Amino acid sequence: MTEHAVDDYATIDEAVAALEQLTAEDMIRLEKVARYRVSGLPHVEWRDLFQTSVERVIAGTRQWPRGVGFVVFLSGVMKSVTNEHWKHLGRAKKAGVIMEFSPRVSEATGRVASDNPGQDSELAAQQELERVESLFENDEHALAIIMSKAEGYSPAEAQEMFGMTAKEYSTAMKRVRRKLLRKKKIEGEQ
């Protein structure tokens, strides 16, 4: 486990100042990230995800590493919070206590059954997407491409949404392809 010096992280006051300096464009990007993160996650709204993430930064439970853009950092915090929700959902599902808005209880077991039989595959797909995203957690453009592809956006829409030029998009797309091919090759060798 790598230890970091205190100087490797911004202070809470610096993080609060960065929050106060977010531009309208930054907020639009963060909203899109939050909306993307909560898609498919039951009972979690994007505003709640964003607010929880900001609260963790202000409380100091999530520290902003120096050298990482603040928007990228806050996107990572949202990813972490979302991962916690998915893990909780997975544990609850294994225990048989997933509560839907209109749950039906199995008389034989007394457990709550999902009204959505595709929820298991959705959870598995979300977990795989999280694994892929973790490969690019320090590459803002590559992460933006993965998120936009997952949502079905065109390259032009992704470029506009995340403020990338066509060249930046193309270069990041090459990095994504190369890294995914290396990952696939490594997994195939195991």
Phi, psi and chi 1 to 4 in degrees:
 res  aa     phi    psi   chi1   chi2   chi3   chi4
   1 MET       -  132.0 -168.6  164.6  177.2      -
   2 THR   -83.8  133.0  -53.3      -      -      -
   3 GLU   -96.9  140.9  -70.0 -172.2   32.2      -
   4 HIS  -113.7  142.3  -65.8  -81.1      -      -
   5 ALA   -74.2  155.2      -      -      -      -
   6 VAL   -57.2  -34.9  174.3      -      -      -
   7 ASP   -69.6  -12.0  -68.7  -17.0      -      -
   8 ASP   -73.2  -12.1  -68.9  -13.3      -      -
   9 TYR  -123.3  146.3  -63.3   97.7      -      -
  10 ALA   -71.6  155.5      -      -      -      -
  11 THR   -75.7  166.5   65.5      -      -      -
  12 ILE   -61.3  -40.5  -67.7  174.2      -      -
  13 ASP   -61.3  -39.2  -70.3  -20.6      -      -
  14 GLU   -66.2  -38.9  -70.2  170.7  -37.4      -
  15 ALA   -66.3  -41.4      -      -      -      -
  16 VAL   -63.0  -41.8  169.2      -      -      -
  17 ALA   -61.8  -39.4      -      -      -      -
  18 ALA   -65.7  -38.5      -      -      -      -
  19 LEU   -61.0  -43.3  -81.4  166.2      -      -
  20 GLU   -68.1  -23.2  -68.4  170.8  -11.3      -
  21 GLN   -95.1    3.6  -66.7  171.9    7.3      -
  22 LEU   -61.2  133.2  -71.3  172.0      -      -
  23 THR   -84.0  169.8   65.4      -      -      -
  24 ALA   -60.7  -38.5      -      -      -      -
  25 GLU   -64.2  -41.4 -175.0  177.3  -88.4      -
  26 ASP   -60.6  -43.5  -67.4  -24.8      -      -
  27 MET   -65.8  -36.4  -68.4  -57.9  -66.4      -
  28 ILE   -64.3  -44.3  -70.5  168.9      -      -
  29 ARG   -61.2  -45.3  -74.5 -176.7 -176.1  148.1
  30 LEU   -65.7  -36.4  -71.3  166.5      -      -
  31 GLU   -63.7  -42.5  177.5 -176.5  -20.3      -
  32 LYS   -64.3  -39.7  -72.1  177.5 -179.2  179.4
  33 VAL   -63.6  -45.0  168.6      -      -      -
  34 ALA   -63.3  -42.8      -      -      -      -
  35 ARG   -62.1  -42.1  -74.1 -178.2 -178.0  -83.1
  36 TYR   -61.8  -45.5  162.4   73.6      -      -
  37 ARG   -62.3  -36.9  -71.7  -81.1  169.7 -144.5
  38 VAL   -89.0   -5.8  -60.5      -      -      -
  39 SER   -62.4  128.7   63.7      -      -      -
  40 GLY    85.2   -9.4      -      -      -      -
  41 LEU   -93.7  113.9 -169.1   60.1      -      -
  42 PRO   -68.0  141.2   19.0  -24.4      -      -
  43 HIS    66.5   21.5  -43.2  -59.2      -      -
  44 VAL  -125.8  123.3  179.7      -      -      -
  45 GLU   -94.9  152.0  -62.3  -67.9  -35.0      -
  46 TRP   -62.1  -36.4   75.4  -93.9      -      -
  47 ARG   -63.8  -39.4  -75.5 -177.7  175.5   90.4
  48 ASP   -65.4  -41.1  -62.9  -29.6      -      -
  49 LEU   -61.7  -46.4  172.2   62.0      -      -
  50 PHE   -62.0  -46.6  180.0   77.7      -      -
  51 GLN   -62.4  -44.0 -175.4   64.2   34.8      -
  52 THR   -60.5  -41.3  -60.7      -      -      -
  53 SER   -64.6  -44.0  -59.2      -      -      -
  54 VAL   -63.5  -41.9  167.6      -      -      -
  55 GLU   -60.1  -39.7  -72.1  170.0    1.7      -
  56 ARG   -66.3  -36.0  -70.0 -175.2 -177.7 -171.5
  57 VAL   -68.4  -46.7  171.1      -      -      -
  58 ILE   -65.6  -35.9  -68.2  171.3      -      -
  59 ALA   -75.0  -15.5      -      -      -      -
  60 GLY    86.2    6.5      -      -      -      -
  61 THR   -78.0  -17.8   57.8      -      -      -
  62 ARG  -124.3  118.8  -74.2  -58.5  -53.0  -99.6
  63 GLN   -99.6  140.3  -65.9 -178.8  -65.6      -
  64 TRP   -85.7  110.5  175.1   25.0      -      -
  65 PRO   -68.7  134.5  -11.7   23.3      -      -
  66 ARG   -64.4  144.6  -64.4 -171.1 -171.5  -82.4
  67 GLY    91.2   -5.1      -      -      -      -
  68 VAL  -110.5  130.6  173.7      -      -      -
  69 GLY   -57.8  144.9      -      -      -      -
  70 PHE   -64.4  -38.9 -169.3   73.5      -      -
  71 VAL   -64.4  -41.2  172.1      -      -      -
  72 VAL   -63.4  -44.1  172.6      -      -      -
  73 PHE   -59.6  -49.2  162.8   67.4      -      -
  74 LEU   -65.3  -34.3 -160.6   51.2      -      -
  75 SER   -62.1  -39.4  -63.4      -      -      -
  76 GLY   -66.0  -37.2      -      -      -      -
  77 VAL   -64.0  -42.9  175.2      -      -      -
  78 MET   -62.4  -38.7  -73.2 -168.9  -78.5      -
  79 LYS   -61.6  -44.1  175.3 -176.5  173.9 -175.3
  80 SER   -62.4  -45.0  175.7      -      -      -
  81 VAL   -63.0  -42.1  171.7      -      -      -
  82 THR   -63.3  -41.9  -54.8      -      -      -
  83 ASN   -57.8  -40.5  -75.2  -16.8      -      -
  84 GLU   -60.9  -42.2  -70.8  174.2   18.5      -
  85 HIS   -62.9  -43.6  -77.0  -70.5      -      -
  86 TRP   -64.9  -39.9  -80.2  108.6      -      -
  87 LYS   -63.6  -43.6  -74.4  176.1 -174.2  171.1
  88 HIS   -61.5  -43.2  172.7   71.9      -      -
  89 LEU   -61.4  -42.4 -177.8   63.1      -      -
  90 GLY   -63.6  -43.2      -      -      -      -
  91 ARG   -64.6  -42.8  -74.8 -169.3  -58.8  -91.6
  92 ALA   -64.9  -38.5      -      -      -      -
  93 LYS   -65.1  -41.8 -168.5  153.2 -172.7   65.6
  94 LYS   -62.6  -35.6  -77.5 -178.4 -178.1  176.9
  95 ALA   -79.4   -9.9      -      -      -      -
  96 GLY    79.0   28.7      -      -      -      -
  97 VAL  -122.1   31.7  -68.2      -      -      -
  98 ILE   -71.3  124.7  -63.1  -62.2      -      -
  99 MET  -102.7  118.2  -63.3  -62.3  -67.7      -
 100 GLU   -96.2  171.7  -59.0  -68.1  -27.6      -
 101 PHE   -66.0  -30.5  -75.6  113.5      -      -
 102 SER  -128.4   72.7   57.2      -      -      -
 103 PRO   -71.1  150.6   27.3  -33.4      -      -
 104 ARG  -120.1  130.8   43.9 -176.0 -176.7   33.4
 105 VAL   -96.4  131.6  178.1      -      -      -
 106 SER   -74.1  123.6  163.5      -      -      -
 107 GLU   -64.3  -32.1  -67.8  176.2   20.6      -
 108 ALA   -70.9  -38.6      -      -      -      -
 109 THR  -110.6  -19.7   63.6      -      -      -
 110 GLY    75.7    6.8      -      -      -      -
 111 ARG   -90.9  156.0  -68.5 -177.5  156.9 -170.6
 112 VAL   -86.6  128.7  176.7      -      -      -
 113 ALA  -100.9  147.9      -      -      -      -
 114 SER   -75.1  139.3  171.7      -      -      -
 115 ASP   -81.0   -3.7  -73.1  -26.1      -      -
 116 ASN  -121.4   92.5 -178.1    0.4      -      -
 117 PRO   -64.1  -19.1   21.2  -28.7      -      -
 118 GLY   -82.5    0.3      -      -      -      -
 119 GLN   -65.0  -35.6 -162.4  169.9   30.1      -
 120 ASP   -62.0  -46.9  -73.3  -26.4      -      -
 121 SER   -69.0  -32.7   60.1      -      -      -
 122 GLU   -64.5  -41.8 -172.2  175.2  -68.0      -
 123 LEU   -64.0  -43.2 -179.8   60.0      -      -
 124 ALA   -63.6  -41.9      -      -      -      -
 125 ALA   -64.8  -40.7      -      -      -      -
 126 GLN   -63.7  -41.2 -179.9   65.6   28.9      -
 127 GLN   -65.2  -39.6  -70.6  170.1  -21.1      -
 128 GLU   -65.5  -41.5  178.0   60.8   22.9      -
 129 LEU   -61.3  -40.4 -177.9   58.5      -      -
 130 GLU   -62.6  -39.6  -66.5  -66.7  -23.5      -
 131 ARG   -63.8  -42.2  -76.2 -169.6  -70.8  -87.0
 132 VAL   -65.4  -44.7  169.1      -      -      -
 133 GLU   -61.7  -33.7  -71.7  175.2  -15.0      -
 134 SER   -63.9  -25.1   70.1      -      -      -
 135 LEU   -65.4  -24.4  -66.2  170.7      -      -
 136 PHE  -118.6   21.7  -57.7   99.1      -      -
 137 GLU   -61.9  -21.0   61.9 -170.4   -8.5      -
 138 ASN  -106.3   14.0  -65.6  -38.7      -      -
 139 ASP  -124.3   94.5 -173.8  -23.5      -      -
 140 GLU   -57.4  -45.1 -177.7  176.8    3.8      -
 141 HIS   -68.6  -42.3  -72.8  160.5      -      -
 142 ALA   -63.6  -42.0      -      -      -      -
 143 LEU   -63.3  -39.3 -167.4   56.2      -      -
 144 ALA   -62.4  -39.8      -      -      -      -
 145 ILE   -64.7  -44.6  -73.2  172.6      -      -
 146 ILE   -62.4  -45.2  -68.9  168.9      -      -
 147 MET   -63.2  -43.0  -69.1 -171.8  -52.2      -
 148 SER   -68.6  -36.8   63.0      -      -      -
 149 LYS   -64.4  -42.2  -69.2  -92.4 -173.4 -152.2
 150 ALA   -62.0  -30.4      -      -      -      -
 151 GLU   -91.1   -3.8  -71.0  -62.7  -50.1      -
 152 GLY    83.1   20.6      -      -      -      -
 153 TYR   -78.9  149.4  -68.2  111.9      -      -
 154 SER   -76.1  163.3   71.3      -      -      -
 155 PRO   -55.5  -41.5  -29.4   37.1      -      -
 156 ALA   -63.3  -42.1      -      -      -      -
 157 GLU   -64.4  -41.6  -69.0  169.5  -37.9      -
 158 ALA   -64.0  -42.1      -      -      -      -
 159 GLN   -61.5  -43.7  -70.7  169.1   39.0      -
 160 GLU   -67.1  -44.7 -178.8 -177.8  -20.9      -
 161 MET   -62.2  -40.5 -175.1 -176.6  -44.7      -
 162 PHE  -106.9   10.7  -67.6  100.5      -      -
 163 GLY    64.1   42.8      -      -      -      -
 164 MET  -108.4  147.3  -72.3 -173.4  -80.5      -
 165 THR   -79.4  167.5   65.7      -      -      -
 166 ALA   -61.8  -37.9      -      -      -      -
 167 LYS   -67.4  -43.5 -176.4  174.9 -178.1  172.6
 168 GLU   -61.4  -40.8  -71.7  170.8  -31.6      -
 169 TYR   -62.7  -49.0 -177.5   91.9      -      -
 170 SER   -60.6  -44.5  175.8      -      -      -
 171 THR   -63.6  -44.5  -57.4      -      -      -
 172 ALA   -66.4  -37.0      -      -      -      -
 173 MET   -62.6  -39.2 -169.8   66.5 -152.8      -
 174 LYS   -63.1  -41.5  -72.3  175.6 -171.7  173.3
 175 ARG   -62.4  -41.8  -72.6 -166.0  -54.6  -88.5
 176 VAL   -61.6  -49.7  168.9      -      -      -
 177 ARG   -59.0  -47.5  -77.2 -171.4 -168.0  120.3
 178 ARG   -60.8  -46.3  -72.6 -178.8 -168.7  133.1
 179 LYS   -66.7  -39.5 -169.0  169.8  -99.8 -171.0
 180 LEU   -68.0  -37.4  -70.9  176.9      -      -
 181 LEU   -64.8  -41.6  -75.1  172.5      -      -
 182 ARG   -62.2  -43.5  -81.9 -166.5  -54.9  -93.4
 183 LYS   -60.9  -45.4 -179.2 -177.9 -177.1  -68.0
 184 LYS   -63.5  -40.3 -173.3  175.3  179.5  179.7
 185 LYS   -65.1  -44.5 -177.4  179.1  177.8 -177.7
 186 ILE   -63.1  -44.1  -70.6  168.3      -      -
 187 GLU   -65.2  -34.4  -71.9  174.4   -8.1      -
 188 GLY   -68.7  -27.8      -      -      -      -
 189 GLU   -79.8  -14.4  -67.3  172.4   -5.5      -
 190 GLN   -86.5      -  -66.4  176.8   -7.3      -
